[in-house]
Amino acid sequence: MTNPNARKGSLFERQVRDYLVEAGIFAYRPRQEGHKDVGDIHSPPFVLQAKNYRDILTGIREGVEGVRVQKGHARMPFGVAVVKRPRKPIEDAYVVMRLGDFPQLVRAVTTPQADSVLDTD
C-alpha cells in the first residue's frame, strides 16, 4: 500500500478497532470481498465507517452516507461513522449517525425485545 492516504485510513481503522477491543467491545475489521463494501469495522449489530480527513465536515458527510449502504451489504441494522478529529486522540473521535436511523437504535435498546436485535451470537 503506497498511497499515503490509504495508509492513514488503514491506521485509523486499526486504532478504532483496537480502542473498542481494549474497552471490552467485540470489534473486527472484516475482509472485503467482491464489489460490495461492508464497512471498515464490524461490532455487531453495528457497521462502522472510519474517516480520518483533515476536513471533518467532509468526513462526517461521506462517512454517514457511505455507512447507509454498507450496513445493508453487511446485513446489520445499524451504521455509524467514526470521524477523527485532527490533532486529537482516538477517544475524542466523533461517532455520528443519521437522525432518521436513531429511533430504531433507541427502540432496540429500550424495549424488552432488545436482546434479539443487539445479540451478537
C-alpha positions as semicolon CSV with decimal commas, in nm:
position;residue;x (nm);y (nm);z (nm)
1;M;0,000;0,000;0,000
2;T;0,195;0,301;-0,125
3;N;-0,082;0,561;-0,114
4;P;-0,025;0,782;0,195
5;N;-0,399;0,848;0,235
6;A;-0,475;0,476;0,225
7;R;-0,208;0,414;0,491
8;K;-0,355;0,690;0,706
9;G;-0,705;0,544;0,668
10;S;-0,594;0,189;0,749
11;L;-0,407;0,311;1,057
12;F;-0,718;0,490;1,182
13;E;-0,932;0,180;1,121
14;R;-0,690;-0,028;1,330
15;Q;-0,684;0,237;1,602
16;V;-1,065;0,242;1,623
17;R;-1,082;-0,139;1,632
18;D;-0,808;-0,159;1,897
19;Y;-0,972;0,112;2,108
20;L;-1,304;-0,074;2,108
21;V;-1,140;-0,410;2,185
22;E;-0,943;-0,257;2,473
23;A;-1,272;-0,115;2,604
24;G;-1,413;-0,469;2,611
25;I;-1,625;-0,439;2,295
26;F;-1,611;-0,709;2,029
27;A;-1,489;-0,546;1,707
28;Y;-1,302;-0,659;1,399
29;R;-1,203;-0,541;1,051
30;P;-1,391;-0,755;0,801
31;R;-1,226;-0,889;0,491
32;Q;-1,358;-0,704;0,188
33;E;-1,494;-0,945;-0,068
34;G;-1,632;-0,863;-0,409
35;H;-1,756;-0,522;-0,510
36;K;-1,989;-0,460;-0,215
37;D;-1,824;-0,259;0,062
38;V;-1,931;-0,391;0,403
39;G;-1,771;-0,113;0,609
40;D;-1,438;-0,072;0,783
41;I;-1,514;-0,223;1,125
42;H;-1,785;-0,455;1,248
43;S;-1,908;-0,454;1,605
44;P;-2,239;-0,639;1,566
45;P;-2,503;-0,509;1,532
46;F;-2,304;-0,205;1,413
47;V;-2,106;-0,132;1,098
48;L;-1,853;0,147;1,143
49;Q;-1,712;0,362;0,866
50;A;-1,386;0,522;0,980
51;K;-1,292;0,861;0,834
52;N;-0,965;1,041;0,901
53;Y;-0,993;1,358;0,692
54;R;-0,842;1,697;0,752
55;D;-1,188;1,843;0,675
56;I;-1,407;1,695;0,949
57;L;-1,733;1,800;0,776
58;T;-1,639;1,603;0,466
59;G;-1,557;1,305;0,689
60;I;-1,898;1,326;0,855
61;R;-2,087;1,363;0,528
62;E;-1,903;1,087;0,343
63;G;-1,892;0,856;0,643
64;V;-2,263;0,876;0,722
65;E;-2,368;0,842;0,359
66;G;-2,128;0,553;0,297
67;V;-2,234;0,354;0,600
68;R;-2,600;0,372;0,493
69;V;-2,515;0,145;0,201
70;Q;-2,253;-0,063;0,383
71;K;-2,482;-0,168;0,668
72;G;-2,716;-0,319;0,408
73;H;-2,431;-0,506;0,240
74;A;-2,318;-0,634;0,582
75;R;-2,678;-0,721;0,680
76;M;-2,656;-0,530;1,006
77;P;-2,922;-0,295;1,138
78;F;-2,705;-0,003;1,247
79;G;-2,433;0,202;1,085
80;V;-2,223;0,485;1,223
81;A;-1,937;0,697;1,100
82;V;-1,634;0,733;1,327
83;V;-1,469;1,062;1,238
84;K;-1,120;1,152;1,360
85;R;-1,071;1,499;1,495
86;P;-0,743;1,647;1,372
87;R;-0,466;1,651;1,635
88;K;-0,688;1,478;1,893
89;P;-0,650;1,133;2,049
90;I;-0,863;0,844;1,928
91;E;-1,109;0,866;2,218
92;D;-1,203;1,218;2,104
93;A;-1,325;1,097;1,762
94;Y;-1,692;1,154;1,685
95;V;-1,943;0,873;1,633
96;V;-2,215;1,001;1,402
97;M;-2,535;0,858;1,256
98;R;-2,842;0,988;1,073
99;L;-3,124;1,115;1,291
100;G;-3,357;0,903;1,076
101;D;-3,176;0,588;1,199
102;F;-3,160;0,694;1,564
103;P;-3,519;0,600;1,666
104;Q;-3,456;0,237;1,561
105;L;-3,147;0,230;1,783
106;V;-3,333;0,381;2,078
107;R;-3,619;0,133;2,039
108;A;-3,371;-0,153;2,017
109;V;-3,201;-0,068;2,346
110;T;-3,513;0,031;2,540
111;T;-3,759;-0,247;2,457
112;P;-3,776;-0,594;2,612
113;Q;-3,701;-0,745;2,269
114;A;-3,373;-0,554;2,252
115;D;-3,173;-0,871;2,313
116;S;-3,281;-1,013;1,977
117;V;-3,163;-0,704;1,787
118;L;-2,846;-0,649;1,988
119;D;-2,748;-1,017;2,023
120;T;-2,406;-1,078;1,865
121;D;-2,429;-1,461;1,853
